[in-house]
């Protein structure tokens, strides 16, 4: 009997102890002491998880210096979600498409981005338009940002949690001098463009002199950066298949990291044929949208590295789906992100949550004026806390581990953009006969 009494007494004390522990833990939530695990930071949640949240309006901000559009999605509880969606060179058109989505979104709960994605995409009679998916991208990213802020966790936690602690990024160059600058900035890998040779754009079928001009430039860059640097080759779809194949074979000796957009994506079977003739991986996808287009690419074997852009392909919801599809084909993810920093960070959240990530592009400043505001590819003058590169990567916990996307727009953004005209793609013509060339 005594033994039973002692056991009951022990159980009673243990129960009381656990209750005290739970009370103390709850006090810890309230006082903000659980800083290590974001899932325990209930005090960071912007609202009660059961709160009624509705979208009240969209604020559409053209960002011409980045050839893109930022969106601020307002709610009745004061949470503002940030998004980005663009068709560069068609900002006005895309802004109109985003505005058309506002009628559907007003009054909806932004914490259901997957449901709203289906409604916005499938309730349109015509499917797959890059203008539509870019508009959806902007509002989809903003909804994921709101959901994360409402729950007090980063977007990557909502996608399954992190599979890595940093995001590898790469720089871009076209000459040995530019390659030196990329290394000096701290990058460990880079991509080299080969649009022209000796000042001339590519023709349907090229001469040895044209091919040798590109080969010698890549040789000089490889000598400059050394054999330890990953060196991707950017064709940009500027070459016809015949010339592209000459270049594919001629550049193999430098063991490129990948060949990007060897030809335009409209002919995926031909791209697949070309990919089988080299041991260098093909990469493509920046002009493609939705899981359905990428399914076609993967099914014919046109590329083993996929480059969807979150601001074009359909946002966080669709980029995650494309990444999962790619994993089933043993394809790696090498996302395009040449426009804005909001989209780049949103894309990094998705990449933080998947197993098949390779490396990430960062925004270009090609459209930004050089004499007005100091800017950087990592977000200076666009977000309050620009990203910081460390040893060629973006460390997640130091850069975007806050609730939602973990970023805020720069207070001077609109003033900084004032007076900057919309960027347009340069026109490209054959120097001999004036015919139109690919871009």
C-alpha positions in Angstrom: 0.0 0.0 0.0 2.8 2.3 0.9 4.4 1.7 -2.5 1.1 2.6 -4.2 0.7 5.7 -2.2 4.2 6.9 -3.1 3.6 6.2 -6.7 0.4 8.2 -6.7 2.2 11.0 -4.9 5.0 10.9 -7.5 2.6 11.0 -10.4 0.8 14.0 -8.7 4.1 15.9 -8.4 5.1 15.1 -12.0 1.7 16.3 -13.3 2.1 19.5 -11.3 5.6 19.9 -12.6 4.6 19.5 -16.2 1.8 22.1 -15.7 4.3 24.5 -14.2 6.6 23.9 -17.2 3.8 24.6 -19.6 2.9 27.8 -17.8 6.6 28.9 -17.8 6.8 28.0 -21.5 3.7 30.1 -22.3 5.3 33.0 -20.3 8.3 32.5 -22.5 6.2 32.9 -25.6 4.7 36.1 -24.2 8.1 37.6 -23.2 9.7 36.7 -26.6 12.3 34.3 -25.1 12.0 31.6 -27.7 14.2 33.2 -30.3 16.0 30.1 -31.8 13.0 28.3 -33.3 10.7 30.5 -35.4 7.9 28.0 -35.0 7.8 28.7 -31.3 7.7 32.5 -31.7 3.9 32.7 -31.3 4.4 36.3 -30.0 5.6 37.2 -33.6 2.2 36.3 -35.1 0.6 39.5 -36.3 -2.9 38.4 -35.5 -4.8 35.6 -33.8 -4.6 32.5 -36.1 -8.4 32.4 -36.1 -8.8 36.0 -37.0 -11.0 37.0 -40.0 -8.6 38.4 -42.6 -9.7 39.9 -45.8 -7.9 41.6 -48.7 -9.0 45.2 -49.0 -7.0 46.7 -51.9 -3.9 46.3 -54.1 -1.2 48.9 -54.4 0.6 48.5 -57.7 4.1 50.1 -57.9 6.1 50.1 -61.2 9.8 49.8 -60.5 11.3 50.7 -63.9 14.9 50.6 -62.6 14.4 46.9 -62.2 12.1 46.4 -65.2 9.4 45.1 -62.8 6.3 45.7 -60.7 6.0 45.5 -56.9 2.6 45.0 -55.2 1.5 45.8 -51.7 -1.6 43.8 -50.7 -3.6 45.5 -47.9 -5.8 43.7 -45.4 -8.5 44.7 -42.9 -6.2 43.7 -40.0 -3.3 45.9 -41.0 -1.0 43.2 -42.4 0.5 44.2 -45.8 1.8 41.6 -48.1 4.5 42.3 -50.7 4.7 40.7 -54.1 6.3 41.0 -57.5 5.3 40.1 -61.0 6.5 41.3 -64.4 6.9 40.9 -68.1 9.9 43.1 -68.6 9.3 45.6 -71.4 5.6 45.2 -70.8 5.1 46.8 -67.4 2.0 48.8 -68.3 0.3 45.7 -69.8 1.1 43.6 -66.7 -0.1 46.3 -64.3 -3.4 46.2 -66.1 -3.6 42.5 -65.7 -2.8 42.7 -61.9 -5.6 45.4 -61.6 -8.0 43.0 -63.3 -7.3 40.4 -60.6 -8.2 42.9 -57.8 -11.9 42.4 -58.4 -11.7 38.7 -57.6 -9.3 39.2 -54.6 -11.1 41.9 -52.7 -12.9 40.4 -49.7 -11.0 37.1 -50.0 -8.9 35.5 -47.3 -5.3 35.8 -48.4 -4.2 32.8 -46.3 -5.6 30.5 -49.1 -3.1 31.2 -51.9 -3.3 27.7 -53.5 -7.1 28.0 -53.8 -7.0 31.5 -55.2 -4.2 30.5 -57.7 -6.6 27.9 -59.1 -9.5 30.3 -59.4 -7.5 33.1 -61.0 -5.8 30.7 -63.5 -8.7 28.3 -64.3 -11.5 30.8 -64.4 -9.8 32.5 -67.4 -10.8 30.9 -70.7 -7.4 31.3 -72.3 -4.6 29.4 -70.4 -0.9 29.8 -70.0 -0.4 33.5 -71.0 2.8 35.0 -69.5 0.9 38.2 -68.8 -1.7 36.3 -66.8 0.8 34.2 -64.9 3.0 37.2 -64.1 0.0 39.0 -62.7 -0.9 35.9 -60.6 2.8 35.7 -59.5 2.6 39.2 -58.0 -0.5 38.6 -55.9 0.4 34.9 -55.0 3.7 36.0 -53.5 1.9 38.8 -51.6 -0.6 36.2 -50.1 2.2 33.9 -49.0 3.9 36.9 -47.3 0.6 37.8 -45.5 0.1 34.2 -44.4 3.7 34.0 -43.0 3.3 37.3 -41.2 -0.1 36.3 -39.8 1.4 33.1 -38.3 4.7 34.6 -37.4 6.9 32.3 -39.5 9.0 32.6 -42.6 7.4 31.4 -45.9 9.9 28.5 -46.2 8.5 27.1 -42.9 5.0 27.0 -44.6 6.6 25.1 -47.5 7.9 22.2 -45.3 10.8 23.9 -43.5 14.4 24.5 -44.6 16.5 21.8 -46.3 19.6 23.9 -46.3 21.0 26.9 -44.3 22.2 29.0 -47.2 21.4 29.9 -50.8 24.2 29.9 -53.3 24.2 32.8 -55.8 26.2 33.6 -58.9 27.4 36.7 -60.7 27.4 37.6 -64.4 30.1 38.7 -66.8 31.0 38.9 -70.5 34.7 39.6 -70.5 37.8 38.7 -68.4 37.7 42.1 -66.8 34.1 41.7 -65.8 34.9 38.2 -64.5 37.6 39.6 -62.2 35.1 42.1 -60.8 32.6 39.4 -60.1 35.2 37.4 -58.1 36.3 40.6 -56.3 32.6 41.1 -55.2 32.8 37.7 -53.5 31.0 35.3 -55.9 32.3 31.8 -56.3 30.5 31.1 -59.6 29.3 33.1 -62.6 27.5 33.0 -65.9 29.1 34.3 -69.1 27.0 35.7 -72.0 28.0 34.8 -75.6 25.4 36.8 -77.7 28.1 38.3 -80.0 31.6 37.6 -81.3 34.1 40.3 -82.3 31.3 42.9 -82.2 29.0 40.9 -84.5 25.6 39.2 -83.8 25.1 35.6 -84.9 23.8 34.5 -88.3 22.0 31.2 -89.2 25.2 29.4 -90.0 28.5 30.8 -88.9 32.1 30.9 -89.9 35.1 29.5 -88.0 36.2 33.1 -87.3 32.9 33.8 -85.5 33.1 30.6 -83.4 36.7 31.1 -82.6 36.0 34.6 -81.4 33.7 33.2 -78.7 36.0 30.3 -77.9 39.0 32.7 -77.3 36.9 34.9 -75.0 35.8 32.0 -72.9 39.4 30.7 -72.9 40.6 34.0 -71.5 37.9 34.1 -68.9 38.6 30.5 -67.8 42.3 31.4 -67.4 41.3 34.4 -65.4 39.0 32.7 -62.9 40.7 29.3 -62.7 39.4 25.8 -62.7 37.7 25.9 -59.3 35.0 28.5 -60.4 31.7 27.2 -61.9 31.3 28.9 -65.2 27.9 28.8 -66.9 27.5 29.8 -70.6 24.5 31.9 -71.5 23.4 31.5 -75.1 20.2 33.5 -74.4 18.4 31.9 -77.4 20.3 34.3 -79.7 21.8 31.6 -82.0 20.1 29.4 -84.6 20.4 25.7 -83.9 23.2 25.2 -86.5 25.4 27.8 -85.0 24.4 26.9 -81.4 25.6 23.3 -82.0 29.0 24.5 -83.3 29.4 26.5 -80.1 28.2 23.7 -77.8 30.9 21.4 -79.2 33.6 24.1 -79.4 33.2 25.1 -75.7 33.2 21.7 -74.2 36.9 21.8 -73.5 36.3 24.4 -70.8 33.8 22.1 -68.9 31.1 24.7 -68.5 28.8 24.5 -65.5 25.8 24.5 -67.9 24.7 25.8 -71.3 21.7 28.2 -70.8 19.0 28.7 -73.5 21.0 27.1 -76.2 18.0 27.7 -78.5 14.5 29.2 -78.1 12.2 27.0 -76.0 9.5 26.7 -78.6 11.2 23.7 -80.1 11.8 21.4 -77.1 12.2 18.2 -79.1 15.1 19.8 -81.0 16.6 21.1 -77.8 16.4 17.5 -76.4 18.2 16.2 -79.5 21.0 18.8 -79.0 21.2 18.0 -75.2 21.9 14.4 -76.0 25.0 15.3 -78.1 27.0 16.8 -75.2 27.9 15.9 -71.6 27.4 19.5 -70.5 24.0 20.1 -68.8 21.4 22.2 -70.6 19.5 24.8 -68.6 16.4 26.6 -69.7 13.0 27.9 -68.5 13.1 31.6 -67.8 10.5 32.3 -70.5 8.3 29.3 -69.6 5.3 29.4 -67.2 3.3 26.9 -65.2 4.0 23.3 -64.3 2.4 22.2 -67.6 5.0 23.8 -69.8 7.8 22.4 -67.6 6.2 19.0 -67.7 6.7 19.0 -71.5 10.3 20.1 -71.2 11.1 17.3 -68.7 9.2 14.6 -70.5 11.3 15.1 -73.7 14.6 15.6 -71.8 15.3 19.1 -73.2 17.1 20.2 -70.0 18.3 18.9 -66.7 18.5 22.3 -65.0 15.3 24.3 -64.8 15.2 28.1 -64.7 11.7 29.3 -63.9 11.3 32.9 -62.7 8.9 33.2 -59.8 7.7 36.6 -61.1 6.6 35.0 -64.4 5.8 31.3 -63.8 3.0 31.7 -61.3 4.5 32.7 -57.9 5.4 30.7 -54.8 2.6 28.2 -55.4 3.7 27.3 -58.9 7.5 27.5 -58.3 7.1 24.9 -55.6 5.1 22.6 -57.9 7.6 22.9 -60.7 10.4 22.1 -58.2 8.7 19.0 -57.0 8.0 17.9 -60.6 11.7 18.5 -61.4 12.8 16.3 -58.5 10.9 13.4 -60.0 13.0 13.7 -63.2 16.3 14.2 -61.3 16.5 17.7 -62.6 18.0 20.5 -60.6 16.6 24.0 -59.9 18.6 27.0 -61.1 16.0 29.8 -60.9 16.0 32.9 -63.0 15.8 36.2 -61.0 17.1 39.0 -63.1 14.4 41.5 -62.2 13.4 42.6 -58.7 14.7 41.7 -55.2 11.2 40.9 -53.9 10.8 38.1 -56.4 14.4 36.9 -55.8 13.8 36.6 -52.1 10.4 34.9 -52.6 12.2 32.4 -54.9 14.9 31.8 -52.3 12.2 30.9 -49.8 11.1 28.1 -52.2 14.6 27.0 -52.9 15.3 26.8 -49.1 12.5 24.2 -48.8 13.5 21.8 -51.7 16.2 19.2 -52.0 17.1 19.8 -55.7 18.4 23.4 -55.6 21.6 24.2 -57.5 22.2 28.0 -57.5 20.3 31.3 -57.7 20.5 34.3 -60.0 20.4 37.8 -58.5 18.7 40.9 -60.0 20.4 42.9 -62.8 20.7 46.7 -62.6 20.9 47.0 -66.4 17.9 49.4 -66.4 18.9 51.5 -63.4 20.3 55.0 -63.9 23.9 55.3 -62.7 23.7 58.9 -61.4 20.7 59.2 -59.2 20.5 56.7 -56.3 23.1 54.2 -55.1 21.7 50.7 -55.8 22.8 47.1 -55.6 21.8 43.7 -57.0 21.1 42.5 -53.4 18.5 45.2 -52.8 20.0 48.5 -51.7 17.5 51.3 -52.3 14.7 48.7 -52.8 14.4 47.0 -49.4 15.2 48.3 -46.0 17.7 45.6 -45.2 19.6 44.5 -48.3 20.9 40.9 -48.5 24.5 40.3 -47.5 26.5 37.7 -49.4 28.9 35.5 -47.4 31.3 33.3 -49.2 29.3 33.3 -52.4 26.0 32.5 -50.6 23.0 34.2 -48.8 22.8 32.8 -45.3 19.1 32.3 -44.6 18.9 33.1 -40.9 20.9 36.4 -41.4 18.9 37.6 -44.4 15.3 36.4 -44.7 14.2 34.4 -41.6 11.7 36.9 -40.4 7.9 36.4 -40.7 6.6 36.1 -44.3 9.2 37.0 -46.8 11.2 38.7 -44.1 11.7 42.0 -45.9 10.3 45.5 -46.0 10.3 47.9 -49.0 12.6 50.9 -48.7 10.7 54.0 -47.5 12.1 56.0 -50.4 11.3 53.5 -53.1 8.6 55.5 -54.9 10.7 58.7 -54.8 13.7 56.8 -56.1 11.7 55.6 -59.0 10.3 59.0 -59.9 11.2 60.1 -63.4 12.7 56.8 -64.5 11.2 55.7 -67.8 10.1 52.1 -68.5 12.9 50.0 -69.9 12.6 48.5 -73.4 14.4 45.6 -75.0 17.0 46.8 -77.5 16.1 46.1 -81.1 18.5 43.6 -82.8 19.0 43.4 -86.5 21.4 41.6 -88.9 24.2 44.1 -89.8 24.3 42.8 -93.4 20.6 43.0 -94.5 18.7 44.6 -91.6 16.5 41.5 -90.9 15.2 40.9 -87.3 17.3 38.8 -85.0 16.3 36.8 -81.8 16.6 38.2 -78.3 
